[in-house]
C-alpha cells in the first residue's frame, strides 16, 4: 500500500440506508487499502436470492474477499448473537494479520453488536440452537400471562416491557432461566462497566471509524423506486417464483399459510408479491394478474422507502442521539449526486480512512452528536391510563397519549357521565 501503518489498525464501518452506495464504497476502500469486507446484512447472509437482497455481484465479490455472505440456507434461523460470535473472530484475525476490516451493511443492530458490548451473552459462551430454555408450557401462554411470569422473577424488566411484547418478554425469561440471573441485573452490570452507558456496555474497539452514506430524501426515494424497477428487469420475479415453489407452494396446497417470518423469507419482497406468486401462469398473464403485479411492485417500492427511513432514524437516534454513549467518529458522506461520487464520497472516504491508518491529521471533521436526543429504553417504565384502559411503556409515549385528542375526548366524556349520574 505504501502507507505508514499504525500499530492499532482501525475498524472501518460503512452504514447507511439501502440505495446509498455502501457496496460501491466498500469495494473501492478494500481495493485501495487491501482490506476485506464483512457483511452486516441480515438477508445477505443467506444463500441465493441475490437480486432480492441486493448482494454484491459475483464479479464484485472477486475484487476483495467477502465474509458473512452466503453462509446460511434460506430456512435457517440466525440471531444477532450468532452473527456477533461469527463476525468478531473474523475481525480479530484480520487485525492480527494487519489487514483492514471493512464492515458494510444496513442491519444496524448487527453493527451495534460488533461496535459495543451490548449482548447479555459473552462471546465465549456456546450458543444452543433449537433448545427450549423455558418450561414447555410457557411457550403456550399468552403474552399477558408471560408478562406476569416475568414480573414475579424480574420486576424491573417487566416494567420496561409492554405486556403485549411477547418476543422480548420471552427473551427476558430465557435469559433468567438460562443464566440464573435477572436480565435487568445483567444490563445494569454492563452499564456500570468502563465506557458503559444506558445503552449497554462500552466500545469493543478503540480505533473505529464510521462512514455514514447519506442522501437527500427526495432523491433517495426516486433512486429506490428506480432500483425496484431494475430488480424486476434483472429477474426478481423469476427468483421469487423459484423460491415460492421450493418452500411455500407445498404449504399452501396443505391449506397452511405461507410463512414469511423465518430466515430469508422475512426479506422485503416475498410478502409484497405473495398475491402474485400464488397465481397460475395463465392467471399471471391475465389483466387481473398484471394488475396484481403492478400493485405488488408498488408495495415493494413503498416498503423499501419506508425501510430506508427507518435505517436513517436508527442511525440518528442510536448513534448520534445517545449523548451518554461513547460513539466512534461518524463522518457523513453525501451520495445525492452520483456524478460527483469521486469528490463527494470516494476521495473524502479515502482521506478519512488513510488518516486513521497512518495517524496523520485529517481536515474532514466528524458529525456532531446530540442534534436529536435519544433515550435508551433501559430507562423506560410502565404507565397505565385508567381513563382509556391502556398500558404505555416509556415516558415519551405516555406524554403523547396524555396530550392526544382521543384521550382528552374520552376523559371529558367520562367526566360528563359522572356529573350526570351525580345530578
URTA-V641829 format. One record per residue. RES is the residue in one letter. OMEGA is omega in degrees with one decimal (* if undefined). NEAR is the number of other ideal C-beta (glycine too) atoms within 8 Angstrom. Layout:
res: (RES | RES)
omega: (OMEGA | OMEGA)
near: (NEAR | NEAR)
This chain:
res: (X | X | X | X | X | X | X | X | X | X | X | X | X | X | X | X | X | X | X | X | X | X | X | X | X | X | X | X | X | X | X | X | X | X | X | X | X | X | X | X | X | X | X | X | X | X | X | X | X | X | X | X | X | X | X | X | X | X | X | X | X | X | X | X | X | X | X | X | X | X | X | X | X | X | X | X | X | X | X | X | X | X | X | X | X | X | X | X | X | X | X | X | X | X | X | X | X | X | X | X | X | X | X | X | X | X | X | X | X | X | X | X | X | X | X | X | X | X | X | X | X | X | X | X | X | X | X | X | X | X | X | X | X | X | X | X | X | X | X | X | X | X | X | X | X | X | X | X | X | X | X | X | X | X | X | X | X | X | X | X | X | X | X | X | X | X | X | X | X | X | X | X | X | X | X | X | X | X | X | X | X | X | X | X | X | X | X | X | X | X | X | X | X | X | X | X | X | X | X | X | X | X | X | X | X | X | X | X | X | X | X | X | X | X | X | X | X | X | X | X | X | X | X | X | X | X | X | X | X | X | X | X | X | X | X | X | X | X | X | X | X | X | X | X | X | X | X | X | X | X | X | X | X | X | X | X | X | X | X | X | X | X | X | X | X | X | X | X | X | X | X | X | X | X | X | X | X | X | X | X | X | X | X | X | X | X | X | X | X | X | X | X | X | X | X | X | X | X | X | X | X | X | X | X | X | X | X | X | X | X | X | X | X | X | X | X | X | X | X | X | X | X | X | X | X | X | X | X | X | X | X | X | X | X | X | X | X | X | X | X | X | X | X | X | X | X | X | X | X | X | X | X | X | X | X | X | X | X | X | X | X | X | X | X | X | X | X | X | X | X | X | X | X | X | X | X | X | X | X | X | X | X | X | X | X | X | X | X | X | X | X | X | X | X | X | X | X | X | X | X | X | X | X | X | X | X | X | X | X | X | X | X | X | X | X | X | X | X | X | X | X | X | X)
omega: (-178.6 | -178.6 | 174.4 | -174.6 | 171.7 | 176.8 | -176.8 | -178.4 | -175.2 | 168.9 | -178.4 | 178.7 | 175.8 | 177.9 | -178.0 | -178.8 | 177.9 | 177.5 | -177.8 | 176.0 | -178.4 | -178.3 | -179.0 | -178.5 | -179.2 | 178.9 | 178.9 | -178.3 | 179.1 | 179.4 | -177.3 | -172.3 | -179.9 | -177.6 | 176.8 | -171.4 | 177.0 | -177.7 | 176.0 | -178.4 | -173.3 | 176.6 | -179.7 | 176.0 | -178.7 | 177.8 | 179.2 | -174.2 | -176.6 | -178.5 | -177.0 | -178.7 | 176.0 | 178.1 | 167.6 | -179.1 | 178.7 | 178.4 | 179.0 | -179.4 | 176.6 | -178.8 | -179.5 | 176.7 | 178.8 | 177.6 | 176.4 | 173.5 | 178.6 | -177.4 | -176.4 | 170.7 | -172.4 | -175.0 | -174.1 | 173.6 | -178.5 | -176.3 | 176.6 | 176.6 | 178.1 | 177.7 | -178.9 | -176.4 | 176.7 | -173.7 | -176.8 | 178.0 | 176.9 | 178.7 | -177.8 | 179.7 | 178.6 | 179.9 | 179.2 | -179.1 | 175.2 | 175.5 | -175.0 | 175.4 | -178.7 | 177.6 | 179.4 | 177.9 | -177.1 | 177.6 | -169.9 | 179.4 | 170.2 | -178.4 | 178.3 | -177.7 | 177.5 | -176.1 | -175.2 | 175.8 | -171.3 | -178.6 | -173.8 | 179.0 | 178.4 | -176.7 | -179.5 | 179.4 | 179.3 | 178.5 | 178.7 | -179.6 | 176.7 | 177.6 | 178.7 | -174.8 | -178.7 | 170.7 | -171.0 | -175.2 | 180.0 | -175.6 | 178.0 | -177.5 | 176.2 | 178.8 | -178.9 | 179.4 | 177.7 | 178.8 | 177.0 | 176.8 | 179.3 | -178.7 | -179.4 | -178.5 | -178.1 | -177.0 | -177.8 | -178.5 | 179.8 | -179.9 | 178.6 | -174.1 | 177.1 | -179.4 | 179.9 | -178.6 | -171.8 | -177.1 | -178.0 | 176.8 | 177.8 | 179.9 | 179.9 | 176.7 | 178.3 | 176.7 | -178.8 | -176.4 | -177.8 | -176.1 | 179.7 | -179.8 | 178.5 | 178.7 | -178.2 | 179.0 | 179.4 | 178.8 | 178.0 | 179.1 | 177.0 | -176.0 | -177.0 | 178.5 | -179.9 | -179.9 | -179.0 | 179.6 | 177.1 | 178.8 | -179.9 | -177.4 | -175.9 | -179.1 | 177.6 | -177.9 | -177.5 | 179.4 | 179.1 | -178.4 | -179.4 | 174.6 | -176.3 | -179.2 | -177.6 | -178.2 | 173.6 | -171.4 | 179.8 | 178.4 | 179.7 | 179.0 | 178.8 | 179.7 | -179.8 | 175.1 | 178.7 | -179.4 | 177.7 | 178.2 | 178.7 | 178.2 | 177.4 | -178.5 | -179.9 | 177.4 | -178.9 | -177.1 | 177.7 | 180.0 | 179.6 | 179.9 | 179.3 | -178.8 | 177.5 | 179.5 | -175.7 | -170.6 | -172.5 | -175.1 | -179.5 | 178.0 | -178.3 | 178.3 | 179.8 | 179.4 | 172.4 | -178.9 | 174.7 | -175.0 | 179.5 | -176.5 | -175.3 | 174.2 | -175.8 | -177.9 | 171.9 | -175.5 | 174.7 | -179.4 | -176.9 | -177.8 | -176.2 | -177.4 | -175.6 | -177.0 | 179.1 | -176.0 | -177.3 | 179.3 | 171.4 | -179.4 | 178.2 | 179.4 | 179.0 | -177.9 | -178.2 | 178.5 | 178.3 | 179.5 | 179.2 | 175.9 | 177.6 | 178.1 | 179.8 | 179.1 | 178.4 | 178.6 | 179.2 | 178.3 | 178.9 | 177.9 | -178.9 | -176.8 | 176.8 | 177.0 | 180.0 | 179.8 | 178.8 | 178.3 | 178.4 | 178.9 | 179.1 | -179.3 | 179.6 | -179.1 | -179.5 | -175.6 | -169.8 | 179.2 | -178.2 | -172.1 | -179.8 | -173.0 | -179.8 | -174.1 | 172.3 | -178.2 | 175.7 | 176.7 | 179.9 | -179.4 | 179.3 | 177.4 | -175.7 | -178.4 | -174.0 | -177.6 | -176.1 | 177.5 | 177.3 | -175.9 | -177.2 | -175.7 | -175.4 | -173.4 | -171.4 | -176.9 | 176.8 | -179.1 | 179.0 | -179.9 | -179.3 | -178.8 | 179.3 | -180.0 | 178.1 | 179.8 | -174.6 | -175.6 | 178.8 | 178.8 | 178.3 | -177.6 | 176.5 | -174.8 | 176.4 | 179.2 | 177.7 | 176.1 | 167.6 | 175.4 | 175.0 | -178.6 | -179.6 | -178.3 | 178.4 | 178.3 | 175.0 | 178.8 | -175.7 | 174.5 | -177.6 | 177.2 | 178.9 | 177.5 | -179.7 | -179.1 | -175.0 | -178.3 | -179.4 | -179.8 | 179.5 | 176.9 | -179.1 | -177.0 | -179.0 | 179.2 | -180.0 | -179.8 | 177.0 | -179.8 | -178.0 | -178.4 | -178.4 | 179.0 | -179.4 | 179.0 | -178.7 | -180.0 | 179.7 | -179.7 | 179.4 | -179.7 | 179.6 | 178.2 | 179.3 | 179.3 | 178.8 | 178.9 | 179.4 | -179.2 | 179.0 | -178.7 | *)
near: (4 | 2 | 8 | 7 | 8 | 11 | 4 | 6 | 11 | 13 | 13 | 15 | 15 | 13 | 15 | 14 | 13 | 11 | 11 | 11 | 12 | 13 | 10 | 8 | 16 | 13 | 13 | 11 | 16 | 15 | 9 | 8 | 12 | 8 | 13 | 13 | 14 | 14 | 12 | 15 | 12 | 9 | 11 | 13 | 13 | 14 | 8 | 8 | 13 | 8 | 10 | 14 | 12 | 9 | 8 | 9 | 7 | 5 | 6 | 9 | 10 | 5 | 8 | 11 | 5 | 11 | 10 | 13 | 12 | 8 | 7 | 11 | 7 | 13 | 8 | 8 | 6 | 9 | 7 | 9 | 10 | 10 | 15 | 13 | 10 | 10 | 15 | 11 | 8 | 12 | 13 | 8 | 8 | 12 | 11 | 6 | 6 | 6 | 10 | 15 | 13 | 14 | 14 | 14 | 12 | 11 | 9 | 11 | 7 | 15 | 13 | 10 | 13 | 15 | 12 | 13 | 10 | 9 | 8 | 8 | 7 | 4 | 7 | 3 | 6 | 3 | 9 | 6 | 6 | 3 | 5 | 5 | 8 | 10 | 5 | 7 | 6 | 11 | 8 | 5 | 8 | 5 | 10 | 8 | 8 | 14 | 12 | 8 | 11 | 15 | 9 | 5 | 8 | 12 | 6 | 8 | 12 | 13 | 10 | 12 | 13 | 8 | 9 | 6 | 10 | 8 | 6 | 8 | 15 | 12 | 9 | 14 | 15 | 10 | 12 | 14 | 10 | 7 | 8 | 5 | 8 | 10 | 13 | 10 | 8 | 12 | 11 | 8 | 8 | 13 | 12 | 6 | 10 | 4 | 8 | 10 | 12 | 10 | 11 | 12 | 10 | 11 | 11 | 8 | 9 | 5 | 10 | 12 | 14 | 12 | 14 | 13 | 15 | 11 | 14 | 6 | 7 | 6 | 9 | 15 | 9 | 8 | 10 | 14 | 10 | 8 | 12 | 12 | 9 | 8 | 11 | 9 | 6 | 7 | 7 | 11 | 10 | 7 | 13 | 13 | 9 | 8 | 14 | 13 | 8 | 7 | 11 | 13 | 9 | 7 | 11 | 11 | 6 | 6 | 4 | 6 | 5 | 11 | 9 | 8 | 5 | 7 | 12 | 12 | 15 | 10 | 10 | 10 | 10 | 16 | 7 | 10 | 12 | 10 | 9 | 12 | 11 | 8 | 10 | 5 | 6 | 6 | 9 | 11 | 7 | 8 | 5 | 7 | 12 | 10 | 8 | 11 | 11 | 8 | 9 | 12 | 11 | 8 | 9 | 13 | 11 | 8 | 10 | 14 | 12 | 8 | 11 | 13 | 10 | 8 | 13 | 10 | 8 | 10 | 13 | 12 | 11 | 11 | 12 | 14 | 13 | 14 | 7 | 6 | 9 | 6 | 10 | 10 | 7 | 11 | 14 | 7 | 13 | 9 | 14 | 9 | 8 | 6 | 4 | 8 | 12 | 7 | 8 | 11 | 15 | 10 | 8 | 12 | 14 | 11 | 11 | 13 | 16 | 12 | 11 | 12 | 14 | 10 | 7 | 7 | 4 | 8 | 5 | 7 | 4 | 6 | 9 | 6 | 8 | 8 | 7 | 8 | 6 | 9 | 7 | 10 | 8 | 10 | 7 | 10 | 9 | 11 | 9 | 7 | 12 | 5 | 8 | 9 | 5 | 7 | 9 | 12 | 14 | 9 | 8 | 7 | 9 | 10 | 8 | 8 | 12 | 8 | 7 | 8 | 5 | 7 | 13 | 9 | 8 | 10 | 9 | 8 | 8 | 9 | 8 | 8 | 8 | 8 | 8 | 7 | 6 | 5 | 4)
